[in-house]
Structure formats: structure tokens, C-alpha cells
Amino acid sequence: MARVSVEDVRDVLCIGEVDIPDGKIAKMIKRAEVAIELELGKEIDYADCTEAEKEAITVLAAIYAICYLTGGSAVGLNFSIGDKNVNVLKDAPPLNVLQSELERILFHLKQPYVGRA
């Protein structure tokens, strides 16, 4: 079984602890877990889930993190210091790519199981 970690979410976006504190990302992971549970209609534990569930939770938490970074940052994402320009999300995948990935994962997770019990 797999576990969603704070570092998994950071890796998707190529960000560090300075950009979003651990506690914030942990809350995003929990919110993503609940959203995926509601979408799939089954209980999921982000600390003990399948690889596919881990991916869905991680990608959704990364989407939440992008929303936090673009709308919840007091100093903003893009800023200049002298002739230096800084963009926290410069290496992050576009939001629509993450959204498409989440939809693809959810589609496959929702497929009914056909087999023998």
C-alpha cells in the first residue's frame, strides 16, 4: 500500500518548504482525501491507500497548493529584487495538465470491477 506525503505534493510542483509550510500541505492532503472519497463513494486513507488513490490525492492536493500559491500568498508569486525575477511556480506543470491527470485517474478508479469474488 502507498502513503501520500507532503513531499509527494511538493515534488509535483517543484516547490520547497519555504513556499508552503508542511502543516498547510498536510491539510490540503486531508481535504483531497475527503474529496476523492466523496467522488468514489468509498473510504480512503491517504496514509494507506492504493497507488492510483495516492496519485489522485497527490494531484488534487497539488491543485489546492497552486490555488494557495496564486491567491493566498501575501507577497505574491512573481516579484523582482533588483534585476532578479522570481516565480515560485516556474517549474510547476500547468493547472490544466494537473486537472486532466486527475480526471483521467478518477475515471479509471471509477471503473467497475468485473471478476469473481
Secondary structure, DSSP 4 states (H G I P E B T S, - for coil): -B---HHHHHHHHT--TTTS-HHHHHHHHHHHHHHHHHHHTS---TTSB-HHHHHHHHHHHHHHHHHHHHHS-SS-SEEEETTEEEETTTTSPPHHHHHHHHHHHHHHHHSPP-S--
